[in-house]
Amino acid sequence: MSEQIKDGFIRVDDHLYKWQHRAKSGEWSTVYYAVFTDRLHRKPRRMSLETDELETARKALKNKLELNAGHFDFDAIERQRKEKQREADAQANEGLTLKEWGEAYFRGGVHYKAEKLKRESTKKLERIEFDRLCKFFGNVPLADITTGMCHDYVADRTADKLAGGREVCFATANRNLGFLRFLLNRAKAYRKIAEVPIIEQQSEKGRERKRTVSEWEYEAQLSAMTKPIPRRILTFLWEGAFRHHEPMNLTWTMVNMKTGIIVLPPDAIKEGRGVRDRRVVITWSMRQVLEEIFRERRVVPIQRDGDDWVFRRKNGRRVVSFRGAFDLAADGANIAEFDEQYGEPFTPHCYRRAAITRWTKIGIPDAIVRRCSGHANRDVHEAYIQFEDRELVEAFEKAGLLSPPPAKLNVAVEERTAANAG
């Protein structure tokens, strides 16, 4: 089967290609070429076989292969070279531990493009993650780290206790494993190890959470916030089922006050590329917040950092952190940091589950709820909907399934019985 390639060449067989062109006389002419990778220069090259007949070209190619095995058998040579390089690297790096490699990274001996984009706070967090990893993997050679050891680390890490007696949550263990994967990938790039083991993080289904926010908790936390920016962000979390970082990533280009829709492009949401954009309906409370911000927008200077952010401070800079104000207001509202019923912490993500549950309760169709929440997976979406036992009973009671059948049904049964007896 012939295969068209660039520059008009057509593949006929391994290393054998033909090129057809129109001569000055108007007739078509065919020339066969041997195509190979030059061993010395590592570049593809073409060599004319000086024939227009296929069988003659194959015989000529065979002779070329026998006379120039060093050139034409490049694949085998490349495999041998890589194998020798791998063995040499393994001998040179034998015994290199994770602790030694991590220290080299923090000294600046391991470079990559995104390094200059990291903030100092991110580097400090990486150091904390590394110290946690060293307690388990510190003296283990990089080449000896396996998938099974990563599973053992997760079990050991989640068995730890934090201050206050709380257990380590899945997100902490996943962050540790994420940094471990990063260090191993850099080690592979520097040829310190041959392969990176499969590092499995806890899936979305395995980390299902149930804690939500009641209306009184929302109002109490809102009242405990004294500054306007945290109050506005909290309103967006309650009304729009946003993840805690999404309101701070909003720009005015995403907001359409005329249609009443906020459009979050795929690169601005967790699901990422390959999914549809997410559309959030602007509720009355959200509209009040946006109109208030828009009026202040004429007074607050715009920080020219590439985007016109919706939530900006008085100096015009973008709001990048909300968690501190959230936790402080939760303490002021006497909301339990760790819920006894579900055994889960109180986080901004509880507001997302509360909004999705509230939309479902008031009768908004499931397809619309999923479109506004951004859930592409139905199983993940259903895990966000939480009903109390009381609400389940009330729903069945409203449907009339907890009461005796109506009297007229009993009369109908008696009439049917009498008719059968007659």
C-alpha distance (Angstrom), angle and dihedral (degrees) to the residues before:
residue distance angle dihedral
M1 . . .
S2 3.80 . .
E3 3.77 118.7 .
Q4 3.80 125.5 -158.1
I5 3.80 115.8 -129.8
K6 3.79 133.4 178.5
D7 3.82 123.4 -67.6
G8 3.82 91.4 31.5
F9 3.81 96.1 -71.5
I10 3.80 118.1 140.3
R11 3.80 122.2 -154.0
V12 3.80 113.1 -126.3
D13 3.79 102.5 165.6
D14 3.81 140.2 -22.2
H15 3.82 106.6 -44.3
L16 3.81 89.8 -8.5
Y17 3.81 121.0 110.2
K18 3.78 134.7 161.6
W19 3.77 130.6 -145.5
Q20 3.81 122.4 -157.2
H21 3.78 124.0 -163.1
R22 3.79 138.2 163.5
A23 3.78 115.2 -108.1
K24 3.84 124.5 -141.8
S25 3.79 89.0 -97.8
G26 3.82 89.2 61.3
E27 3.80 95.0 -111.3
W28 3.80 122.7 124.2
S29 3.80 117.2 -112.0
T30 3.82 127.8 -163.6
V31 3.80 127.1 -154.7
Y32 3.82 125.0 -177.6
Y33 3.80 121.3 -140.4
A34 3.79 136.5 -168.5
V35 3.80 109.1 -132.6
F36 3.80 119.1 -163.3
T37 3.79 143.2 145.6
D38 3.76 114.4 -98.2
R39 3.80 109.2 -123.3
L40 3.79 94.2 -150.0
H41 3.82 101.4 44.4
R42 3.82 98.5 26.9
K43 3.80 90.8 -133.1
P44 3.83 131.9 123.3
R45 3.79 112.8 -103.9
R46 3.81 136.6 -173.8
M47 3.80 127.0 -143.6
S48 3.79 121.8 -170.1
L49 3.81 114.9 -126.0
E50 3.84 89.2 -159.9
T51 3.79 96.3 -131.1
D52 3.80 138.8 99.0
E53 3.81 96.1 -156.4
L54 3.79 119.9 92.9
E55 3.82 99.1 -143.2
T56 3.79 92.2 46.8
A57 3.81 88.9 49.1
R58 3.81 91.7 52.5
K59 3.81 92.0 51.1
A60 3.80 90.5 48.2
L61 3.81 90.7 49.0
K62 3.81 90.7 51.4
N63 3.79 90.4 53.1
K64 3.80 90.3 48.4
L65 3.80 91.1 51.2
E66 3.80 91.6 51.6
L67 3.79 94.3 46.5
N68 3.82 96.3 40.7
A69 3.80 104.7 35.6
G70 3.78 90.0 142.3
H71 3.80 89.9 62.1
F72 3.78 104.0 34.1
D73 3.80 99.7 41.4
F74 3.78 90.3 60.2
D75 3.84 95.8 134.8
A76 3.80 92.8 62.0
I77 3.79 91.5 44.4
E78 3.81 90.6 50.6
R79 3.79 91.8 50.7
Q80 3.79 91.0 50.7
R81 3.80 90.8 48.5
K82 3.80 92.5 51.3
E83 3.80 91.7 46.9
K84 3.80 91.8 51.9
Q85 3.79 90.5 46.2
R86 3.80 90.8 50.1
E87 3.80 91.7 51.1
A88 3.80 91.4 47.9
D89 3.80 91.8 49.3
A90 3.81 91.5 48.2
Q91 3.80 91.1 53.0
A92 3.81 93.0 45.5
N93 3.82 93.6 48.5
E94 3.78 98.8 36.5
G95 3.79 109.6 139.4
L96 3.84 96.0 14.6
T97 3.82 103.8 149.4
L98 3.78 130.2 -151.6
K99 3.80 90.7 -112.9
E100 3.82 92.4 55.0
W101 3.79 92.5 46.1
G102 3.80 92.7 47.3
E103 3.80 92.2 50.3
A104 3.80 88.8 51.8
Y105 3.80 88.7 52.9
F106 3.81 93.5 51.7
R107 3.82 91.0 46.9
G108 3.80 88.4 59.1
G109 3.77 97.1 -106.9
V110 3.82 93.2 123.0
H111 3.79 114.6 63.1
Y112 3.80 134.1 -172.1
K113 3.80 136.0 160.7
A114 3.81 99.5 -99.9
E115 3.80 94.4 51.9
K116 3.82 94.3 92.0
L117 3.82 90.6 52.3
K118 3.80 94.2 60.3
R119 3.78 119.8 105.1
E120 3.79 122.4 -134.1
S121 3.80 90.7 -111.0
T122 3.83 89.6 56.2
K123 3.79 91.1 51.7
K124 3.80 90.5 51.0
L125 3.81 90.1 52.1
E126 3.79 90.0 49.9
R127 3.79 89.2 54.2
I128 3.80 90.2 52.6
E129 3.82 90.9 49.4
F130 3.81 90.1 49.1
D131 3.80 93.1 51.1
R132 3.82 89.2 52.7
L133 3.80 91.1 50.5
C134 3.80 92.9 48.2
K135 3.81 91.1 60.4
F136 3.80 88.4 64.8
F137 3.83 107.2 21.2
G138 3.82 101.1 22.9
N139 3.82 99.7 113.8
V140 3.82 96.3 28.6
P141 3.84 114.5 110.2
L142 3.80 113.3 -116.1
A143 3.81 92.0 -121.2
D144 3.83 91.4 54.9
I145 3.83 97.1 56.3
T146 3.81 108.5 111.1
T147 3.79 138.8 -179.9
G148 3.80 90.1 -105.0
M149 3.80 91.1 56.2
C150 3.82 89.2 52.8
H151 3.82 89.6 54.3
D152 3.79 89.7 49.9
Y153 3.81 89.9 50.3
V154 3.82 91.9 53.6
A155 3.81 91.0 50.8
D156 3.79 91.0 48.0
R157 3.81 94.3 44.6
T158 3.80 96.5 48.1
A159 3.81 89.9 50.1
D160 3.81 90.1 63.3
K161 3.78 121.9 99.9
L162 3.78 126.2 -130.8
A163 3.78 127.1 -149.0
G164 3.79 108.1 -63.3
G165 3.79 94.1 30.3
R166 3.81 96.7 -80.7
E167 3.79 119.4 145.2
V168 3.79 122.5 -119.5
C169 3.81 108.2 -94.8
F170 3.81 126.1 -133.6
A171 3.81 92.9 -103.8
T172 3.81 92.0 62.5
A173 3.81 92.6 51.3
N174 3.81 90.4 46.1
R175 3.82 91.2 52.6
N176 3.81 89.9 51.5
L177 3.80 91.5 50.6
G178 3.79 91.2 45.4
F179 3.80 91.3 57.7
L180 3.82 90.5 44.6
R181 3.82 89.3 54.6
F182 3.80 89.8 49.0
L183 3.81 92.7 53.2
L184 3.80 91.9 47.3
N185 3.80 92.2 48.7
R186 3.79 90.1 52.2
A187 3.80 88.8 48.3
K188 3.79 89.8 54.6
A189 3.81 91.0 48.0
Y190 3.82 88.6 53.8
R191 3.82 90.2 46.2
K192 3.77 93.6 -115.6
I193 3.81 91.2 129.3
A194 3.80 132.9 19.9
E195 3.81 100.1 -136.6
V196 3.79 139.1 10.8
P197 3.83 114.9 -127.8
I198 3.79 119.8 -123.5
I199 3.81 107.5 -92.1
E200 3.80 110.9 -163.1
Q201 3.78 118.5 -159.3
Q202 3.79 123.5 -159.9
S203 3.80 110.0 -81.4
E204 3.80 128.0 -126.5
K205 3.80 91.0 -105.3
G206 3.79 92.4 51.0
R207 3.81 93.0 53.5
E208 3.77 99.4 50.3
R209 3.82 113.4 158.0
K210 3.80 128.5 -162.5
R211 3.79 108.7 -174.0
T212 3.81 115.0 114.6
V213 3.80 136.6 172.3
S214 3.80 125.3 -101.9
E215 3.78 122.0 -143.1
W216 3.82 93.3 -108.6
E217 3.81 90.7 52.1
Y218 3.80 90.1 52.0
E219 3.81 93.0 49.2
A220 3.81 92.1 45.2
Q221 3.79 93.1 50.0
L222 3.81 91.4 44.9
S223 3.82 90.3 52.7
A224 3.80 90.7 49.9
M225 3.80 91.2 58.5
T226 3.79 112.1 89.8
K227 3.82 100.3 -178.7
P228 3.82 121.3 74.2
I229 3.82 99.3 -134.3
P230 3.84 96.5 60.1
R231 3.83 89.5 44.1
R232 3.80 91.0 54.1
I233 3.79 93.7 47.3
L234 3.81 90.9 48.6
T235 3.81 89.5 52.2
F236 3.81 89.6 53.9
L237 3.81 90.8 50.5
W238 3.82 91.7 50.8
E239 3.80 96.3 43.8
G240 3.82 104.2 33.5
A241 3.83 106.4 34.9
F242 3.80 89.7 -123.9
R243 3.77 122.8 168.5
H244 3.78 110.5 -114.1
H245 3.85 95.0 -99.9
E246 3.82 98.4 40.8
P247 3.83 99.4 80.5
M248 3.81 89.9 54.0
N249 3.83 89.7 53.6
L250 3.81 93.6 54.2
T251 3.79 118.8 117.1
W252 3.78 127.7 -171.0
T253 3.80 90.6 -110.0
M254 3.82 87.5 68.1
V255 3.82 93.4 52.2
N256 3.81 120.2 82.8
M257 3.79 108.7 -177.5
K258 3.81 91.7 179.7
T259 3.81 96.2 59.5
G260 3.82 93.2 30.1
I261 3.81 94.1 -126.2
I262 3.81 134.0 123.4
V263 3.82 110.5 -153.6
L264 3.80 116.1 -154.5
P265 3.84 110.4 -166.2
P266 3.82 118.7 -138.2
D267 3.81 93.5 -102.6
A268 3.83 90.3 56.6
I269 3.82 97.1 56.2
K270 3.78 134.8 65.5
E271 3.81 95.0 -109.0
G272 3.83 89.1 63.5
R273 3.77 129.2 -170.5
G274 3.76 121.2 -2.7
V275 3.81 96.1 44.5
R276 3.78 133.4 89.8
D277 3.75 120.9 -91.9
R278 3.79 116.2 -94.6
R279 3.80 120.1 -116.5
V280 3.80 120.8 -156.5
V281 3.80 120.5 -169.0
I282 3.81 114.1 -129.0
T283 3.81 105.5 -124.7
W284 3.79 124.1 -156.3
S285 3.83 92.8 -96.7
M286 3.80 92.0 47.8
R287 3.80 90.7 49.2
Q288 3.80 90.5 53.5
V289 3.80 89.8 52.7
L290 3.81 93.4 47.5
E291 3.81 93.1 48.3
E292 3.79 90.4 49.9
I293 3.81 91.1 49.9
F294 3.80 91.4 46.5
R295 3.81 91.0 54.9
E296 3.81 90.4 51.0
R297 3.80 90.7 45.7
R298 3.80 90.5 78.9
V299 3.81 90.5 58.0
V300 3.82 103.0 37.6
P301 3.83 111.9 76.6
I302 3.80 114.8 -118.1
Q303 3.79 112.9 -121.3
R304 3.79 105.2 -137.1
D305 3.79 98.4 -136.5
G306 3.79 96.3 133.6
D307 3.81 101.9 -79.4
D308 3.80 139.5 52.8
W309 3.80 99.6 -124.2
V310 3.80 119.9 -154.6
F311 3.81 94.6 -141.3
R312 3.80 110.1 51.6
R313 3.77 134.4 156.2
K314 3.79 125.3 -119.2
N315 3.79 90.9 -90.8
G316 3.80 89.8 55.3
R317 3.78 96.6 -108.7
R318 3.78 121.5 134.4
V319 3.81 119.6 -98.5
V320 3.80 106.5 -114.7
S321 3.81 102.6 168.9
F322 3.80 132.4 47.0
R323 3.79 104.7 152.0
G324 3.82 96.0 87.7
A325 3.81 93.3 55.9
F326 3.83 89.6 43.4
D327 3.81 94.2 54.7
L328 3.81 92.9 43.0
A329 3.81 91.9 52.3
A330 3.82 91.2 46.3
D331 3.80 89.5 55.8
G332 3.81 90.5 47.1
A333 3.81 90.6 51.5
N334 3.84 91.8 48.9
I335 3.80 92.2 -120.6
A336 3.79 110.4 161.4
E337 3.78 111.4 -109.0
F338 3.80 90.6 -149.4
D339 3.79 118.1 35.7
E340 3.82 115.4 -137.9
Q341 3.81 95.4 -157.5
Y342 3.82 97.1 56.6
G343 3.81 99.3 16.6
E344 3.81 90.5 -129.1
P345 3.82 134.1 127.1
F346 3.81 124.1 -110.9
T347 3.81 107.5 -108.5
P348 3.83 136.8 158.6
H349 3.82 87.9 -101.0
C350 3.81 88.8 70.0
Y351 3.81 86.5 72.4
R352 3.80 90.8 58.5
R353 3.79 91.8 54.7
A354 3.81 89.9 45.7
A355 3.82 93.1 53.1
I356 3.82 94.3 47.3
T357 3.81 90.9 47.9
R358 3.81 91.4 47.7
W359 3.81 92.8 50.8
T360 3.80 90.4 50.8
K361 3.82 92.8 48.9
I362 3.81 94.2 53.4
G363 3.80 90.9 53.8
I364 3.82 105.2 -102.5
P365 3.84 106.8 158.0
D366 3.78 115.3 -99.4
A367 3.82 93.7 -121.9
I368 3.81 91.2 56.0
V369 3.81 92.5 46.2
R370 3.80 90.1 52.9
R371 3.81 91.4 47.4
C372 3.80 91.6 52.6
S373 3.80 95.1 42.3
G374 3.80 94.2 45.8
H375 3.81 95.9 -128.4
A376 3.79 110.7 153.1
N377 3.82 92.8 176.0
R378 3.81 116.2 69.9
D379 3.82 93.9 -156.1
V380 3.80 91.4 55.0
H381 3.80 90.7 46.0
E382 3.80 93.6 52.2
A383 3.80 90.2 51.1
Y384 3.83 88.6 63.0
I385 3.82 93.7 57.6
Q386 3.80 109.2 88.9
F387 3.81 125.5 -176.9
E388 3.78 127.3 -177.0
D389 3.83 119.6 -131.5
R390 3.81 89.7 -111.4
E391 3.81 91.1 56.7
L392 3.80 92.0 49.8
V393 3.82 91.4 52.6
E394 3.82 92.2 46.4
A395 3.82 91.1 52.1
F396 3.81 92.2 53.9
E397 3.78 91.2 43.3
K398 3.81 91.2 52.7
A399 3.81 88.3 51.5
G400 3.80 89.4 55.1
L401 3.77 95.6 -117.6
L402 3.82 95.8 124.1
S403 3.84 96.9 54.3
P404 3.80 129.6 77.1
P405 3.82 115.7 -90.8
P406 3.83 115.3 -88.3
A407 3.81 116.5 -86.0
K408 3.81 93.9 -115.4
L409 3.77 90.0 64.8
N410 3.83 89.7 57.6
V411 3.83 90.1 50.9
A412 3.78 90.5 51.9
V413 3.76 90.7 52.3
E414 3.85 91.7 50.5
E415 3.80 92.0 49.9
R416 3.79 91.8 50.1
T417 3.81 90.7 49.1
A418 3.83 92.2 50.6
A419 3.80 91.2 48.9
N420 3.78 92.2 52.6
A421 3.82 91.3 48.5
G422 3.82 91.6 52.4
